[in-house]
Amino acid sequence: MASSSSNYHYPALAAITGIALAASGYALSSSTSTDTRRRRRRIKSRILRERDGRYIMGLTNTGNSCFINSVLQALATVTSLRSYLAERVDERGDEIERIEFIRNDDVLESVAYALYTTIEMLNRPLAKPRTMTPTDIVHALERKTNGKVNRDQQDAQELFQVISHALTSEEEVQYRDEPSSLLDAGAVRKMAIDNDPNFDHFETSSVSSMGTTGSMWSCFSVSTAGGYLRTRPRRPKSPFTGLTATKISCMKCGYTAPIRHSTFDNISLTIPQTLSCTLESCIDTYTKVDVLTDFRCRKCMLMATLDSLMEELAKVSASSDSMLSEDDKQELKGKIQVIKDAMKYNVEAPLPGIPLTTPRTTSCTTKQTMFANPPKSLCFHLSRSVYHPSGIIQKNHCNVRFPEYLDLAPYTTNGFLNTSDPAASLSTPPPSQTSLSQSRISRTSLVYLRNMAAGHRFVHGRDGLNVALVNKDDDLVHNALPSMSTPTVRTIPYRLTAVIVHYGNHDSGHFITYRRKKLPTGQDVRRAPGQEDPAPKKPTTFWRCSDELIEEVDLVTVLSSEAYMLFYERDV
């Protein structure tokens, strides 16, 4: 009887359980939708609060510390720098309170961590004015530089270089390669490749060929799921680090030395002693072809040395009472042959035991420096110091007109390196560049060329590329492939993010910063979800940061300022 009663209640219990599960599922979906609506409301209110924030954090002037405050405010608006610092400190969230603690104390005491926390504080929107003292970054710089950062420095550009150098040196230590462990799959693989003469088939070796290194690696790679047991951290690159290319050519012999590349974190531009100029003209002066008179050409020195040795050999051979032995003559002939080989194969090759002779007449050489790899964030220092012969240093008040958007392509190498003409620019295409065999061929041009090979004729017109059915005598495909005869020059756009201005003379004054108004995320101010775009677009606004004083200004005020440092960021 008990058994039948329990069997009788099973369907009822199942029905009640199903109803309960359905109700819980409905409640769960209802709560999920409620949470979604709440999250959207929070996001909307946060965007409105960020957009309507009237102030940002000011920095207290502790006594001649305006140069520190101006640099920190300028760096706070560089979005790529914030991403770089976040990766350096292993940041996990958007809010500063949600940052997970770093794995070691070295990072916590680093300049990168102190700068990151300071910048994040400076990017918070505030409803009322507030100030803070940047003690963390100052103490971190003092530890890094052994107390070289002090109030007597009073130069924003020097402080920027100190911060950039500290970040780079810490980066090299933080991402220094450590000895590989025996449990590292990459190390095991490298050892197997080094010991296997048939390493060309290493990746495709059969798993069934037991006893070979190929089968060992195949089984090991499967057991590790195709990954490393210890992943190596990817080394981030400072957004201010770029690369320049320098060409030096001799106008006498036509020799061009190997192109030398150098890294930089800021570019110092010379300002002319005029009433006004443009930033583009200053960059033109920096990248123009200069003529040098104090540079010694390597090839000219080899030619002078060769002539000197040949004259010495001729005198020895013509003189009957020469004191040189046959071994000395053979050594002299050997030196002559070494110099000839160097001039023929490698002018820059070292010549131990052969002193080079300086030419009697100094030849003129040309030198040009261009950007080879522009950085994500470009920093210009406008050098306003004027040095007089009497020893007096004055400030140059030239009005440098700078744009909001800057294209760096005219000052950057474009892939065509000119080493034939010493007076020509580094990236001037050679005259033979018009030939199809030596020019760049785009993917679209290859399609055109393949269609033409199939018997189709094309002509360019206002409506695009059209098929031309003409006679053989008609020349309508002369410019059918313009991209094959004309090199493609891509723009390298930058947008102004911050300006540091110095008021006063060369010996004393005050630094302020104009920084672009952005959200805490680093993006530009945007409208809230569901809000219609206003008909007139709001003008670009900047913050004017003068220590504790923060106020909004328009773009015209920024562009008319007497800039000392300019910060541009890639506009992609």
LOBADO-315762 format. One record per residue (C-alpha): residue in three letters; x, y, z. Coordinates in steps of 0.1 Angstrom, whole numbers, plus 5000, padded with zeros to 4 digits. Layout:
N
AlaXYZ/...
***
This chain:
572
Met500050005000/Ala502850245008/Ser504550164975/Ser501450244955/Ser500850564974/Ser504450684966/Asn504050594930/Tyr500750794929/His502551114941/Tyr505451094915/Pro503451274887/Ala502351544910/Leu505851604923/Ala507151624887/Ala504451874878/Ile505252084908/Thr508952064900/Gly508352174864/Ile506252474875/Ala508952574900/Leu511652554874/Ala509552754849/Ala508953014876/Ser512553034885/Gly513553064849/Tyr511053344844/Ala512353514876/Leu515953474864/Ser515153624830/Ser513253894846/Ser516053974870/Thr518553964840/Ser516454214820/Thr516154434851/Asp519954424856/Thr520454514819/Arg518154814822/Arg519854924854/Arg523254884837/Arg522155094808/Arg520855364830/Arg524155364849/Ile526055394817/Lys523855674804/Ser524155864837/Arg527855814838/Ile528255944802/Leu526156244811/Arg528156304842/Glu531456274823/Arg530256504796/Asp528956764819/Gly531956754842/Arg533057114845/Tyr536457054861/Ile539356824862/Met541956774889/Gly544357064894/Leu547857034907/Thr549257224936/Asn552257444931/Thr554557354960/Gly557057624949/Asn558457664914/Ser556857334905/Cys554757464876/Phe557057284851/Ile556156954867/Asn552357034867/Ser552457134831/Val554156824818/Leu551856594838/Gln548656764825/Ala549956734790/Leu550756364793/Ala547356304809/Thr545656374776/Val547756134754/Thr545555824750/Ser548355604736/Leu550455684767/Arg547655574790/Ser547255244771/Tyr551055194773/Leu551255254810/Ala548155034817/Glu549954744799/Arg553154824819/Val551454794853/Asp549154504842/Glu545954704847/Arg542654504848/Gly539854764849/Asp538755104839/Glu538555254873/Ile541555324894/Glu540055164925/Arg539654834906/Ile543354804897/Glu544654464908/Phe547854484927/Ile551054424907/Arg552954104909/Asn556054254924/Asp557154554944/Asp559454674917/Val556554774895/Leu554754934924/Glu557755154930/Ser558355234894/Val557955554875/Ala555455384852/Tyr553055294880/Ala553355644897/Leu552755814864/Tyr549855594856/Thr547955654889/Thr548656024886/Ile547356044850/Glu544255854859/Met543456094887/Leu543956384863/Asn541456244839/Arg538456224863/Pro535656464857/Leu534756674887/Ala531656874896/Lys533757134916/Pro537357234916/Arg539857004934/Thr543556984936/Met546256724945/Thr549956724949/Pro551856484926/Thr554156354953/Asp554155994940/Ile555556064906/Val558056314921/His559356054946/Ala559555784920/Leu561556014897/Glu563856104926/Arg564455734933/Lys565155664897/Thr567455964891/Asn569055974925/Gly567556304935/Lys568256484902/Val564656614899/Asn564256924920/Arg562457264919/Asp565557434906/Gln565257254873/Gln562357464861/Asp562257334825/Ala559457134811/Gln561356984782/Glu564156854804/Leu561556694828/Phe559856524798/Gln563156374788/Val563756254823/Ile560356084825/Ser560755934790/His564255794798/Ala563055654831/Leu560155474814/Thr562455324787/Ser565055204812/Glu562355044834/Glu560854884804/Glu564154724795/Val564554574830/Gln560854474833/Tyr560854284800/Arg564354154801/Asp564653794788/Glu565253544815/Pro566953204811/Ser564452944798/Ser563252674820/Leu563752304811/Leu559952274812/Asp559552554786/Ala558152394754/Gly559952654733/Ala563252574749/Val562752204743/Arg561852264707/Lys564952484701/Met567152214716/Ala565651954694/Ile566052164663/Asp569752234671/Asn570451864675/Asp568451734645/Pro570151764611/Asn566751714594/Phe565252014611/Asp563652134578/His561051864582/Phe560751914619/Glu557152044619/Thr555851784595/Ser557451474609/Ser555251184613/Val554051094648/Ser554350724640/Ser558150754634/Met558950674670/Gly562350764683/Thr562951074662/Thr562951434674/Gly560051504650/Ser557751254667/Met558951374701/Trp557951734693/Ser554651634677/Cys553651434709/Phe554951714731/Ser553051984712/Val549751784715/Ser550251744753/Thr550852114757/Ala547752204736/Gly550052384711/Gly551152654736/Tyr554052734758/Leu554152634794/Arg555452974803/Thr554253254782/Arg556553544777/Pro555053894782/Arg554754104751/Arg556954414755/Pro555054734749/Lys556555024731/Ser556555374744/Pro554255584722/Phe556855864720/Thr559555644706/Gly560155704669/Leu562955644643/Thr564855884621/Ala566955814591/Thr570056024583/Lys571956024549/Ile575456174544/Ser576756204509/Cys579956344495/Met579656604467/Lys583156534455/Cys583256164449/Gly579456094451/Tyr579755834478/Thr576855794502/Ala577455644536/Pro575155374550/Ile571855524562/Arg571955564599/His568855524620/Ser568355674655/Thr565555664680/Phe563955974695/Asp561256064720/Asn560956434711/Ile562156664683/Ser563756994691/Leu563057254664/Thr565057574659/Ile562857884658/Pro563958154634/Gln564458514648/Thr561558664630/Leu558158794640/Ser556258484629/Cys556658144612/Thr554857824608/Leu555457484624/Glu555757324589/Ser558557564580/Cys560457464612/Ile560057094603/Asp561257174567/Thr564357334583/Tyr564857014604/Thr564556784574/Lys566156984547/Val569456894530/Asp572357074547/Val575857124534/Leu578757034557/Thr582357144554/Asp583956964584/Phe582956604576/Arg585556364563/Cys584356134535/Arg585455774540/Lys585855714503/Cys587856024498/Met590255924526/Leu590655584510/Met591455744477/Ala593955974493/Thr595555684512/Leu595755484480/Asp597455764461/Ser599955814490/Leu600855434490/Met601055424452/Glu603455724452/Glu605555554479/Leu605655224460/Ala606655414428/Lys609555594446/Val610755264461/Ser610655084428/Ala612455364409/Ser615155404435/Ser618055154433/Asp619355224468/Ser616155174486/Met616355064522/Leu613154864520/Ser613454484518/Glu611354264495/Asp609154174524/Asp608354544530/Lys607554594494/Gln605254304494/Glu603554434525/Leu603154774508/Lys601554604478/Gly599254404501/Lys598054724517/Ile597354874483/Gln595354564473/Val593354584506/Ile592354944499/Lys591354864464/Asp589254574476/Ala587654804502/Met586855064476/Lys585354804453/Tyr583354594478/Asn582954774512/Val584055124518/Glu583155104555/Ala585154794561/Pro587754824589/Leu591354844579/Pro593554744608/Gly597154844605/Ile596555094576/Pro596355454588/Leu594155664565/Thr595455984550/Thr593356304552/Pro592756464517/Arg594656784510/Thr591356964501/Thr588256914523/Ser585256804503/Cys581756934509/Thr579156674521/Thr575356684524/Lys573456564554/Gln569656514557/Thr567556364585/Met563956254579/Phe561456054599/Ala561655684591/Asn559155544616/Pro556955814632/Pro555755744667/Lys552155724679/Ser552556044699/Leu554756314685/Cys556356574708/Phe557856894694/His560057114715/Leu560257474701/Ser563757594711/Arg563357964720/Ser566858024735/Val568958284716/Tyr572658274725/His574558604719/Pro578358624715/Ser578458834747/Gly577158534767/Ile573658674772/Ile570858424767/Gln567458564756/Lys564058424748/Asn562858414712/His559258544712/Cys558558434676/Asn554958354669/Val554957994657/Arg551657924640/Phe550757554644/Pro547757364630/Glu545257144648/Tyr545956864622/Leu549456794609/Asp550456564581/Leu553956414586/Ala554156234552/Pro556156514534/Tyr558856474561/Thr558956094562/Thr560755844540/Asn558355674515/Gly560355364506/Phe562455524478/Leu565955574491/Asn568055804469/Thr571755734472/Ser572855844437/Asp572456224439/Pro574056384470/Ala572056704465/Ala568756534463/Ser566356444491/Leu566656114509/Ser563355984495/Thr563356134460/Pro562455864435/Pro565155804409/Pro564455924373/Ser563955554361/Gln561155514386/Thr558655574358/Ser559355234343/Leu556854964352/Ser559554714363/Gln560854934391/Ser557655094404/Arg555254984430/Ile552354774416/Ser549154784436/Arg546754494439/Thr544154674417/Ser546854744390/Leu547654374389/Val543954304381/Tyr544054564353/Leu547254414339/Arg545754054340/Asn542654174321/Met544754364296/Ala546754044290/Ala543453864282/Gly542754104254/His540654384271/Arg541454744267/Phe540855014293/Val540655384294/His540355624324/Gly537455864324/Arg535256064347/Asp533055764353/Gly535955544363/Leu537755264344/Asn535855174312/Val536454914286/Ala537555064253/Leu536954884221/Val539255074197/Asn541655004169/Lys545254914175/Asp546455244164/Asp544555434190/Asp546555514221/Leu543855514248/Val545555304275/His548555544280/Asn547455614316/Ala545455304323/Leu547755204352/Pro548555534370/Ser549355354403/Met552155164385/Ser553955474373/Thr553255704403/Pro554355604438/Thr551555604463/Val552155854491/Arg549955794521/Thr549256064546/Ile550456034582/Pro547856244600/Tyr548356374636/Arg545956574658/Leu546856824684/Thr546256704720/Ala548256934743/Val550257254742/Ile552757374769/Val553157754771/His555857944789/Tyr555258304801/Gly558158524810/Asn561758554800/His564558304796/Asp565558314833/Ser562158304850/Gly558458264842/His555458034845/Phe554357714826/Ile550757634818/Thr549157364796/Tyr546257354772/Arg544956994769/Arg542156864747/Lys538956794766/Lys538356424767/Leu536456164786/Pro538155954813/Thr538355674788/Gly540555894766/Gln537855934739/Asp536456264728/Val533256404744/Arg530256224729/Arg526556234732/Ala524556014756/Pro522655704742/Gly519255804729/Gln520156174727/Glu519756344693/Asp522756504677/Pro522356884678/Ala522257074646/Pro525257294651/Lys528357094660/Lys529957204693/Pro533357364689/Thr536457184701/Thr537257284737/Phe540457254757/Trp541257274794/Arg543657554804/Cys545557414833/Ser547557664854/Asp548457474885/Glu545257474906/Leu543257684882/Ile541357494856/Glu539057654830/Glu537657584795/Val538957764764/Asp538157744727/Leu540457614700/Val541257964687/Thr542758054721/Val544957754719/Leu546157804684/Ser547058164691/Ser549258084721/Glu553058114723/Ala553857744723/Tyr556957594740/Met556057224735/Leu553457064712/Phe551956714716/Tyr550356554686/Glu548756204684/Arg548155984654/Asp544656044640/Val543655704627/
***
